[in-house]
Each structure stands twice: as structure tokens, then as C-alpha cells.
Amino acid sequence: MDIVIREAKPTEYDPLGEITAQAYLQDGLLDYGEGDEYLPVLKDVAHRAAAAEVLVAVHGERLLGGVTFVAGPGPIADIARPGEAEIRALAVAHEARGRGAGEALVRACVDRARATAGCTAVVLSSQRSMHTAHRIYERLGFVRTPERDWNPVPHLDDITLLTYELTLRHHRDTTCGGDTATRH
């Protein structure tokens, strides 16, 4: 399958939001299902695109999934520290899974981070049950960083997000997480 990774168009924000929401719902990742307070956040691709780069995987005209690449600490980064980029909201439509779209999206984020001088790592958070995503991360060289695991909903004891990090070895001429960061 020829999968193209590119920046999302504004006309794709709503469909990508729905793909992301359905992926989380169908995988049982939202404790309160359709009533979960995180569901509107997942659907709000426009908000993510205003503060970061939203990438999509497409096959022809068909939208397969997407991811948010956060160039460094900021309003939508969860765990990125200075010098780190972060991957957020990776999702692939159920009917498009197993074809390499998820891995292609993660690789595109890593490539963007490598093209950014001063960016030494890519980090991300993942739910315990996202085993397929964990296999992709580990295959691409990400390692678990249990010391950074965290709970996004502190009043609920059973929600701990696992964290991963990929140390980068190649840099260019922009600043990771700084005000002068450019996207490539």
C-alpha cells in the first residue's frame, strides 16, 4: 500500500478527529466511553494544529490516520522537556490497521525531530493496553522510561500512562522547543 504522510489540511481536521475518537472508543481506551471528558479533546484536531504539526497518513484520497508532532514544551505537550519533541494522539482507523500507517506516522515524527537542531529526544505517553503501538515504538528504538510515567487524572488511581523515549543522534539548524523552531 502506498501511504503518504503529509501535514493535515483544515478540511481533514474533523474527519481525523472522528478517526481518533473512534480508535480510542473502539479500543476501550476511554474509561467513560462516549461520556469521557477526554473525547472532545481527541476530536479537537484544530486545537492541536494551532499549536503543533498534525500529520496524516493517506492512501490516495483515503484518510487512514494521524498524529500530532509537538516540537517541544508548550501548551499541548504533556511531558516534553527542553530539547525534546513529543508525539501525541497517534491513531489509525480500525479498517486501515496492519498496513504500516501507524509506523509511517511515528517515523515521520522522528524525522522531523532529527531535522531540528538541539532536539535530543522524542518522547511520548501511552496507555498500558496499547500493545500494538508499544511494538511499533520498540521496533523504532524507543525505550521505556518508567521514571517519567504519570497520571493525567490524579483523582483516579488506576490511570497511569507509560512513557517512552527515543534518543536522537542527528541534528540540523533550528531549535527544538524554542520560539524559532521551524517545521520541515
C-alpha positions in Angstrom: 0.0 0.0 0.0 1.4 3.4 -0.9 1.0 5.5 2.2 1.7 9.2 2.0 2.5 11.2 5.2 1.8 14.9 5.0 0.5 17.8 7.0 -3.2 17.7 7.6 -5.4 20.1 5.7 -8.0 22.0 7.7 -10.8 20.1 5.8 -9.3 16.9 7.3 -9.4 18.1 10.9 -13.0 16.9 11.6 -12.6 13.5 9.9 -9.3 12.9 11.7 -10.9 13.9 15.0 -13.5 11.3 14.4 -10.9 8.6 13.4 -9.0 9.4 16.6 -12.1 9.4 18.8 -13.3 6.1 17.3 -9.9 4.5 17.7 -9.9 5.3 21.4 -13.5 4.3 21.9 -13.3 1.0 19.9 -10.1 0.0 21.7 -11.7 0.6 25.1 -9.2 3.4 26.0 -11.7 5.8 27.5 -12.9 4.8 30.9 -16.3 6.6 30.5 -16.8 5.8 26.8 -18.9 8.4 24.9 -19.1 10.4 28.2 -15.4 10.6 28.8 -14.1 14.1 29.2 -11.1 13.3 27.0 -13.2 12.5 24.0 -13.8 16.2 22.9 -10.0 16.7 23.3 -9.3 13.8 20.9 -11.8 15.2 18.4 -10.3 18.8 18.5 -7.7 18.5 15.8 -7.9 22.2 15.0 -6.7 23.0 18.6 -3.7 20.7 18.2 -3.0 22.1 14.7 -2.9 25.6 16.1 0.0 24.7 18.5 1.8 21.9 16.7 2.0 20.0 13.5 -0.7 17.5 12.7 0.3 14.8 10.2 -2.0 12.4 8.4 -1.4 9.1 6.6 -3.3 8.9 3.3 -3.7 6.3 0.6 -4.9 8.1 -2.5 -7.7 10.3 -1.1 -8.4 8.0 1.8 -7.5 9.3 5.3 -6.0 6.4 7.3 -5.0 8.1 10.5 -2.9 10.9 12.0 -0.6 12.0 14.7 0.4 15.3 16.4 4.1 16.3 16.4 4.9 18.7 19.2 8.3 20.4 18.6 9.0 20.9 22.3 7.5 22.0 25.6 4.4 24.1 25.2 0.6 24.3 25.6 -0.2 20.8 24.2 3.0 18.9 25.3 2.4 16.5 28.1 5.9 15.5 29.1 8.4 17.2 26.7 11.2 19.0 28.3 13.5 21.5 26.6 15.4 19.7 23.8 12.6 17.1 23.4 9.9 16.7 20.8 6.7 14.8 21.7 4.3 12.6 19.8 0.6 12.9 20.7 -2.7 11.5 19.6 -1.5 8.7 17.3 -4.5 7.0 15.8 -5.2 4.8 12.8 -8.7 3.9 11.6 -9.6 0.3 12.5 -10.1 -0.7 8.9 -6.7 0.6 8.0 -4.7 -1.0 10.7 -1.9 -3.5 10.0 -0.8 -1.8 6.8 2.0 0.4 8.2 0.3 3.7 8.6 1.0 3.9 12.3 4.6 3.2 11.9 4.9 5.6 9.0 3.4 8.4 11.1 5.8 7.7 14.0 8.8 7.6 11.6 7.7 11.0 10.2 7.7 12.5 13.7 11.2 11.1 14.3 12.4 12.5 11.0 11.0 16.0 11.9 12.7 15.8 15.3 16.0 14.8 13.7 15.8 17.7 11.4 15.6 20.1 14.4 18.9 21.2 16.0 19.0 21.0 19.7 16.4 18.3 19.7 18.0 15.3 21.5 15.0 13.0 22.0 11.4 12.2 21.1 9.1 11.3 24.0 5.5 10.0 24.2 2.9 8.7 26.6 0.9 5.6 26.0 -1.8 3.6 27.8 -0.9 0.2 29.2 -3.2 -1.6 26.8 -1.8 -0.1 23.6 0.3 -3.2 22.8 0.5 -2.7 19.1 1.7 0.9 19.5 4.3 -0.3 22.0 5.6 -2.8 19.5 6.0 0.0 16.9 7.8 2.2 19.3 10.2 -0.5 20.4 10.9 -1.6 16.8 11.9 2.0 16.1 14.3 2.2 19.0 12.1 3.8 21.7 12.8 2.6 25.2 10.5 2.7 28.3 11.2 5.5 30.8 9.2 4.3 33.8 10.6 7.1 36.0 8.5 9.5 33.8 5.2 7.5 33.9 2.4 9.8 35.0 -1.3 10.0 35.8 -3.3 12.6 33.7 -6.3 12.2 36.1 -4.8 12.3 39.6 -8.1 11.7 41.4 -8.3 8.2 39.6 -5.6 5.9 40.9 -5.8 3.3 38.1 -4.8 5.6 35.2 -1.0 5.6 34.7 0.4 6.4 31.3 3.6 4.6 30.3 6.3 6.8 28.7 8.8 6.1 26.0 11.9 8.0 24.7 14.0 7.8 21.6 17.4 9.4 21.9 18.4 11.2 18.7 21.8 11.3 17.2 21.4 13.8 14.3 20.6 17.5 14.3 20.3 20.5 12.0 19.9 24.2 12.3 16.7 25.0 14.2 16.0 24.9 17.9 13.9 22.2 19.3 11.2 23.6 21.5 12.3 27.1 21.1 10.4 30.1 19.7 12.4 29.9 16.5 11.6 26.2 15.7 10.6 25.7 12.1 8.8 22.7 10.6 10.2 20.8 7.7 
